[in-house]
Amino acid sequence: MLVSHLEWRWQDRADFFIGANLSVYYAHEQLKRRQFHGPDFFLVRETDPRPRTSWVVWEEGGRYPD
């Protein structure tokens, strides 16, 4: 419900990404050991809204979820 509301509220914007039940990888070591965080919801403002299957900090220019 939170995701739907935010997408509706910001429907005129194209500068955010909402992750719901996606993994967030902060370091290469986490990926190798299969240690990751999987929050129910996260938001990244001022970014490309393209679809992703996870949020990988080092592939996003060092950008962390807000």
Biotite code that builds the C-alpha atoms (Angstrom):
import biotite.structure as struc

atoms = struc.array([
    struc.Atom([0.000, 0.000, 0.000], chain_id="A", res_id=1, res_name="MET", atom_name="CA", element="C"),
    struc.Atom([2.842, 2.397, 0.803], chain_id="A", res_id=2, res_name="LEU", atom_name="CA", element="C"),
    struc.Atom([4.468, 1.732, -2.584], chain_id="A", res_id=3, res_name="VAL", atom_name="CA", element="C"),
    struc.Atom([1.212, 2.320, -4.470], chain_id="A", res_id=4, res_name="SER", atom_name="CA", element="C"),
    struc.Atom([0.526, 5.525, -2.588], chain_id="A", res_id=5, res_name="HIS", atom_name="CA", element="C"),
    struc.Atom([3.991, 6.929, -3.226], chain_id="A", res_id=6, res_name="LEU", atom_name="CA", element="C"),
    struc.Atom([3.868, 6.000, -6.913], chain_id="A", res_id=7, res_name="GLU", atom_name="CA", element="C"),
    struc.Atom([0.493, 7.751, -7.199], chain_id="A", res_id=8, res_name="TRP", atom_name="CA", element="C"),
    struc.Atom([1.647, 10.791, -5.219], chain_id="A", res_id=9, res_name="ARG", atom_name="CA", element="C"),
    struc.Atom([4.807, 11.192, -7.314], chain_id="A", res_id=10, res_name="TRP", atom_name="CA", element="C"),
    struc.Atom([3.296, 10.153, -10.661], chain_id="A", res_id=11, res_name="GLN", atom_name="CA", element="C"),
    struc.Atom([4.600, 13.307, -12.341], chain_id="A", res_id=12, res_name="ASP", atom_name="CA", element="C"),
    struc.Atom([8.172, 12.660, -11.200], chain_id="A", res_id=13, res_name="ARG", atom_name="CA", element="C"),
    struc.Atom([10.739, 10.457, -12.932], chain_id="A", res_id=14, res_name="ALA", atom_name="CA", element="C"),
    struc.Atom([13.584, 10.722, -10.439], chain_id="A", res_id=15, res_name="ASP", atom_name="CA", element="C"),
    struc.Atom([12.994, 8.029, -7.827], chain_id="A", res_id=16, res_name="PHE", atom_name="CA", element="C"),
    struc.Atom([13.153, 4.278, -7.368], chain_id="A", res_id=17, res_name="PHE", atom_name="CA", element="C"),
    struc.Atom([11.064, 2.290, -4.928], chain_id="A", res_id=18, res_name="ILE", atom_name="CA", element="C"),
    struc.Atom([12.293, -1.123, -3.926], chain_id="A", res_id=19, res_name="GLY", atom_name="CA", element="C"),
    struc.Atom([9.891, -3.558, -2.316], chain_id="A", res_id=20, res_name="ALA", atom_name="CA", element="C"),
    struc.Atom([11.157, -6.927, -1.093], chain_id="A", res_id=21, res_name="ASN", atom_name="CA", element="C"),
    struc.Atom([14.429, -6.528, -2.999], chain_id="A", res_id=22, res_name="LEU", atom_name="CA", element="C"),
    struc.Atom([17.926, -7.265, -1.744], chain_id="A", res_id=23, res_name="SER", atom_name="CA", element="C"),
    struc.Atom([20.301, -4.402, -0.998], chain_id="A", res_id=24, res_name="VAL", atom_name="CA", element="C"),
    struc.Atom([23.998, -5.207, -1.479], chain_id="A", res_id=25, res_name="TYR", atom_name="CA", element="C"),
    struc.Atom([26.435, -2.834, 0.224], chain_id="A", res_id=26, res_name="TYR", atom_name="CA", element="C"),
    struc.Atom([29.756, -4.587, -0.510], chain_id="A", res_id=27, res_name="ALA", atom_name="CA", element="C"),
    struc.Atom([31.236, -7.263, -2.794], chain_id="A", res_id=28, res_name="HIS", atom_name="CA", element="C"),
    struc.Atom([31.938, -9.463, 0.238], chain_id="A", res_id=29, res_name="GLU", atom_name="CA", element="C"),
    struc.Atom([28.246, -9.617, 1.051], chain_id="A", res_id=30, res_name="GLN", atom_name="CA", element="C"),
    struc.Atom([27.512, -10.862, -2.420], chain_id="A", res_id=31, res_name="LEU", atom_name="CA", element="C"),
    struc.Atom([30.223, -13.525, -2.265], chain_id="A", res_id=32, res_name="LYS", atom_name="CA", element="C"),
    struc.Atom([29.015, -14.778, 1.125], chain_id="A", res_id=33, res_name="ARG", atom_name="CA", element="C"),
    struc.Atom([25.384, -14.355, 0.134], chain_id="A", res_id=34, res_name="ARG", atom_name="CA", element="C"),
    struc.Atom([24.870, -11.960, 3.051], chain_id="A", res_id=35, res_name="GLN", atom_name="CA", element="C"),
    struc.Atom([22.433, -9.218, 2.211], chain_id="A", res_id=36, res_name="PHE", atom_name="CA", element="C"),
    struc.Atom([19.656, -7.065, 3.594], chain_id="A", res_id=37, res_name="HIS", atom_name="CA", element="C"),
    struc.Atom([16.179, -7.484, 2.229], chain_id="A", res_id=38, res_name="GLY", atom_name="CA", element="C"),
    struc.Atom([14.033, -4.626, 3.524], chain_id="A", res_id=39, res_name="PRO", atom_name="CA", element="C"),
    struc.Atom([10.298, -4.642, 2.925], chain_id="A", res_id=40, res_name="ASP", atom_name="CA", element="C"),
    struc.Atom([10.557, -1.204, 1.363], chain_id="A", res_id=41, res_name="PHE", atom_name="CA", element="C"),
    struc.Atom([13.196, 1.361, 0.444], chain_id="A", res_id=42, res_name="PHE", atom_name="CA", element="C"),
    struc.Atom([13.272, 4.586, -1.528], chain_id="A", res_id=43, res_name="LEU", atom_name="CA", element="C"),
    struc.Atom([16.046, 6.224, -3.506], chain_id="A", res_id=44, res_name="VAL", atom_name="CA", element="C"),
    struc.Atom([15.426, 9.797, -4.576], chain_id="A", res_id=45, res_name="ARG", atom_name="CA", element="C"),
    struc.Atom([17.103, 11.564, -7.482], chain_id="A", res_id=46, res_name="GLU", atom_name="CA", element="C"),
    struc.Atom([17.884, 8.404, -9.429], chain_id="A", res_id=47, res_name="THR", atom_name="CA", element="C"),
    struc.Atom([16.852, 6.603, -12.595], chain_id="A", res_id=48, res_name="ASP", atom_name="CA", element="C"),
    struc.Atom([13.496, 4.803, -12.140], chain_id="A", res_id=49, res_name="PRO", atom_name="CA", element="C"),
    struc.Atom([14.441, 1.842, -14.375], chain_id="A", res_id=50, res_name="ARG", atom_name="CA", element="C"),
    struc.Atom([13.445, -1.629, -13.138], chain_id="A", res_id=51, res_name="PRO", atom_name="CA", element="C"),
    struc.Atom([15.958, -3.494, -10.971], chain_id="A", res_id=52, res_name="ARG", atom_name="CA", element="C"),
    struc.Atom([16.019, -6.930, -9.368], chain_id="A", res_id=53, res_name="THR", atom_name="CA", element="C"),
    struc.Atom([18.172, -5.677, -6.469], chain_id="A", res_id=54, res_name="SER", atom_name="CA", element="C"),
    struc.Atom([19.948, -2.510, -5.339], chain_id="A", res_id=55, res_name="TRP", atom_name="CA", element="C"),
    struc.Atom([23.716, -2.901, -5.711], chain_id="A", res_id=56, res_name="VAL", atom_name="CA", element="C"),
    struc.Atom([25.453, 0.113, -4.176], chain_id="A", res_id=57, res_name="VAL", atom_name="CA", element="C"),
    struc.Atom([28.682, -0.135, -6.208], chain_id="A", res_id=58, res_name="TRP", atom_name="CA", element="C"),
    struc.Atom([26.715, -0.423, -9.463], chain_id="A", res_id=59, res_name="GLU", atom_name="CA", element="C"),
    struc.Atom([24.696, 2.674, -8.540], chain_id="A", res_id=60, res_name="GLU", atom_name="CA", element="C"),
    struc.Atom([27.704, 4.952, -8.189], chain_id="A", res_id=61, res_name="GLY", atom_name="CA", element="C"),
    struc.Atom([27.944, 4.415, -4.438], chain_id="A", res_id=62, res_name="GLY", atom_name="CA", element="C"),
    struc.Atom([24.373, 5.558, -3.889], chain_id="A", res_id=63, res_name="ARG", atom_name="CA", element="C"),
    struc.Atom([22.613, 4.134, -0.826], chain_id="A", res_id=64, res_name="TYR", atom_name="CA", element="C"),
    struc.Atom([18.861, 3.996, -0.327], chain_id="A", res_id=65, res_name="PRO", atom_name="CA", element="C"),
    struc.Atom([17.426, 7.090, 1.363], chain_id="A", res_id=66, res_name="ASP", atom_name="CA", element="C"),
])
